[in-house]
Amino acid sequence: MKYLTGFLAFWYNFIIGDDWTIAVGVVLALALGAWLARSHVDAWLWLPLAVGVVLVFSLWRAVKAPDARM
């Protein structure tokens, strides 16, 4: 059981890490990209745009946080 909890803890820290909003943004961007691709829409531009939006949102949250440590 110790190995299973260690394995799950590794994947949680690897995927979620410090900011869960980035993980959610990536999952949503991939889901929307898959949906657009299945709808026969040119979806190749969506993922770079989504990465930029998630990055800007994450930086905005980090800068406005009163206890932001660097």
C-alpha positions in Angstrom: 0.0 0.0 0.0 2.9 2.3 0.7 4.1 2.0 -2.9 0.7 2.8 -4.3 0.3 5.9 -2.2 3.8 7.0 -3.1 3.1 6.4 -6.8 -0.2 8.4 -6.6 1.4 11.2 -4.7 4.1 11.5 -7.4 1.6 11.8 -10.2 -0.5 14.3 -8.2 2.6 16.5 -7.6 3.8 16.0 -11.2 0.4 17.0 -12.8 -1.0 19.5 -10.3 2.2 20.8 -8.9 2.0 24.2 -7.3 -0.9 25.6 -9.2 -4.0 23.5 -9.9 -5.4 26.2 -12.3 -2.7 25.5 -14.8 -3.6 21.8 -14.8 -7.3 22.6 -15.3 -6.5 25.1 -18.1 -4.4 22.5 -19.9 -7.2 19.8 -19.6 -9.8 22.3 -20.8 -7.6 23.5 -23.7 -6.9 19.9 -24.8 -10.6 19.0 -24.5 -11.7 22.0 -26.6 -9.0 21.3 -29.2 -10.2 17.7 -29.5 -13.8 18.9 -29.9 -12.8 21.4 -32.5 -10.8 18.8 -34.4 -13.7 16.4 -34.4 -15.9 19.2 -35.7 -13.7 19.5 -38.7 -12.5 23.0 -37.7 -8.9 24.0 -38.1 -8.0 23.7 -34.4 -4.2 24.0 -34.8 -4.2 27.6 -33.6 -6.2 27.0 -30.5 -3.6 25.3 -28.3 -0.9 28.0 -28.6 -3.5 30.6 -27.9 -4.8 28.7 -24.9 -1.2 28.3 -23.5 -0.8 32.1 -23.7 -4.1 32.7 -22.0 -3.3 30.2 -19.2 0.1 31.7 -18.8 -1.2 35.3 -18.5 -3.9 34.2 -16.1 -1.4 32.3 -13.9 1.1 35.3 -13.9 -1.8 37.7 -13.1 -2.8 35.5 -10.1 0.8 35.3 -8.9 1.4 39.0 -9.1 -1.8 40.0 -7.3 -1.3 37.5 -4.5 -0.2 39.4 -1.4 2.2 36.7 -0.2 3.9 36.0 -3.5 7.3 34.6 -2.7 10.0 34.5 -5.3 
